[in-house]
Amino acid sequence: MSALKDRMRSDLTTAIKARDEVRSSTLRMLLTAITNAEVAGKTQVELSDDDIIGVLSTEAKKRREAATAFDDGGRAAMADKERAELVVIADYLPQQLSEAEIADIVSAAVEKTGAAGEGMKAMGKVMGVVQPQVKGKADGGLVAAEVRRQLGA
């Protein structure tokens, strides 16, 4: 079993004992999402820590989008709940990259692929180099926006 999944299970036990409702419900939801990812497909697989980080990144993105939607709809209490869950999820994700770090990674990828003069046609090529480096460490929308900016779109 992965170390990250073990840590989440032990943290769930601790949260239940401490009667921390937000943390325990969020960890239950995360462990369920991981289990669903493991049994999806034709055969059951054991997810690695990298795979689990992918699942957690997806769940974090859902929380960010839901919080924004609730804010736009005037439902501040629900938006706050989503943000509280996002804080719990962030405890298990790698340290997020700053905008400057993302810009540096994208610059290096543009140089490596020789995409400087190609414009938006080269976006897929650049994203293919950047994605493995930022997986789980940066929001895909921010990365794509930086690639677009550097390619001159």
C-alpha positions as CSV (number, residue, x, y, z in Angstrom):
1,M,0.0,0.0,0.0
2,S,1.2,3.5,-0.7
3,A,2.7,5.6,2.0
4,L,0.3,8.5,1.2
5,K,-2.8,6.3,1.5
6,D,-1.5,4.9,4.8
7,R,-0.9,8.4,6.1
8,M,-4.4,9.4,5.1
9,R,-6.0,6.4,6.9
10,S,-4.1,7.1,10.1
11,D,-5.0,10.8,9.9
12,L,-8.7,9.8,9.4
13,T,-8.5,7.7,12.6
14,T,-7.0,10.7,14.5
15,A,-9.6,13.1,13.1
16,I,-12.4,10.8,14.1
17,K,-11.1,10.5,17.7
18,A,-10.6,14.3,17.8
19,R,-14.2,14.8,16.5
20,D,-12.9,17.0,13.7
21,E,-15.9,16.8,11.3
22,V,-14.4,18.7,8.4
23,R,-11.2,16.7,8.3
24,S,-12.8,13.3,8.9
25,S,-15.5,13.8,6.2
26,T,-12.9,15.2,3.7
27,L,-10.5,12.3,4.3
28,R,-13.4,9.8,3.9
29,M,-14.3,11.4,0.6
30,L,-10.6,11.3,-0.6
31,L,-10.2,7.7,0.4
32,T,-13.4,6.8,-1.5
33,A,-12.2,8.7,-4.6
34,I,-8.9,6.8,-4.4
35,T,-10.7,3.5,-4.0
36,N,-13.0,4.3,-7.0
37,A,-9.9,5.1,-9.1
38,E,-8.4,1.8,-8.1
39,V,-11.4,-0.3,-9.1
40,A,-12.2,1.6,-12.3
41,G,-11.5,-0.3,-15.4
42,K,-11.4,-4.0,-16.1
43,T,-8.9,-4.9,-13.3
44,Q,-8.3,-3.6,-9.9
45,V,-5.0,-1.9,-9.4
46,E,-3.1,-0.5,-6.5
47,L,-2.4,3.2,-7.1
48,S,1.1,4.6,-6.5
49,D,1.7,7.8,-4.6
50,D,2.0,9.7,-7.9
51,D,-1.4,8.3,-9.0
52,I,-2.9,9.3,-5.7
53,I,-1.6,12.8,-6.1
54,G,-3.4,12.9,-9.4
55,V,-6.6,12.0,-7.8
56,L,-6.1,14.5,-5.0
57,S,-5.3,17.2,-7.6
58,T,-8.6,16.5,-9.3
59,E,-10.5,16.7,-6.1
60,A,-8.8,20.0,-5.2
61,K,-9.7,21.4,-8.6
62,K,-13.4,20.4,-8.0
63,R,-13.3,22.2,-4.6
64,R,-11.8,25.4,-6.1
65,E,-14.4,25.4,-8.9
66,A,-17.3,24.7,-6.5
67,A,-16.2,27.5,-4.1
68,T,-16.1,29.9,-7.0
69,A,-19.6,28.8,-8.2
70,F,-21.0,29.1,-4.7
71,D,-19.5,32.6,-4.3
72,D,-21.1,33.6,-7.6
73,G,-24.4,32.2,-6.5
74,G,-24.3,34.1,-3.2
75,R,-23.9,31.0,-1.0
76,A,-21.0,32.0,1.2
77,A,-21.5,29.2,3.7
78,M,-21.2,26.5,1.1
79,A,-18.2,28.2,-0.5
80,D,-16.5,28.3,3.0
81,K,-17.2,24.6,3.4
82,E,-15.5,23.9,0.0
83,R,-12.5,26.0,1.0
84,A,-12.2,24.2,4.3
85,E,-12.1,20.9,2.4
86,L,-9.5,22.3,0.0
87,V,-7.3,23.2,3.0
88,V,-7.4,19.5,4.1
89,I,-6.6,18.3,0.6
90,A,-3.7,20.7,0.3
91,D,-2.1,19.0,3.3
92,Y,-1.5,15.9,1.1
93,L,-0.5,17.6,-2.1
94,P,3.1,18.6,-2.8
95,Q,4.1,22.2,-2.2
96,Q,2.5,24.2,-5.0
97,L,4.8,26.1,-7.5
98,S,4.8,29.9,-7.5
99,E,4.0,31.8,-10.7
100,A,7.7,32.6,-11.1
101,E,8.6,28.9,-10.9
102,I,6.0,28.0,-13.4
103,A,7.3,30.8,-15.8
104,D,10.8,29.4,-15.5
105,I,9.7,25.8,-16.3
106,V,7.7,27.1,-19.3
107,S,10.6,29.2,-20.5
108,A,12.9,26.2,-20.3
109,A,10.4,24.0,-22.2
110,V,9.9,26.7,-24.9
111,E,13.7,26.7,-25.4
112,K,14.0,22.9,-25.3
113,T,11.3,22.4,-28.0
114,G,12.4,25.3,-30.1
115,A,8.8,26.7,-30.1
116,A,9.7,30.3,-29.6
117,G,8.7,31.5,-33.1
118,E,5.9,29.0,-33.8
119,G,3.1,30.6,-31.8
120,M,0.1,28.7,-30.6
121,K,0.7,25.8,-33.0
122,A,3.5,24.7,-30.5
123,M,1.3,24.8,-27.4
124,G,0.8,21.0,-27.4
125,K,4.5,20.4,-27.8
126,V,5.4,22.7,-24.9
127,M,2.6,21.4,-22.6
128,G,3.9,17.9,-23.3
129,V,7.2,18.8,-21.8
130,V,5.8,21.0,-19.0
131,Q,3.1,18.7,-17.7
132,P,5.3,15.9,-16.2
133,Q,7.3,18.6,-14.3
134,V,4.3,20.3,-12.7
135,K,1.9,17.4,-12.2
136,G,0.3,17.8,-8.8
137,K,2.4,20.9,-8.1
138,A,0.5,23.5,-10.1
139,D,-3.0,24.2,-11.5
140,G,-3.3,23.2,-15.1
141,G,-5.1,26.4,-16.0
142,L,-2.3,28.5,-14.6
143,V,0.3,26.5,-16.6
144,A,-1.7,26.7,-19.8
145,A,-2.1,30.5,-19.4
146,E,1.6,30.9,-18.9
147,V,2.4,28.8,-22.0
148,R,-0.1,30.9,-24.0
149,R,1.5,34.1,-22.7
150,Q,5.0,33.0,-23.6
151,L,4.0,31.8,-27.0
152,G,2.5,35.2,-27.7
153,A,-1.1,34.4,-27.9
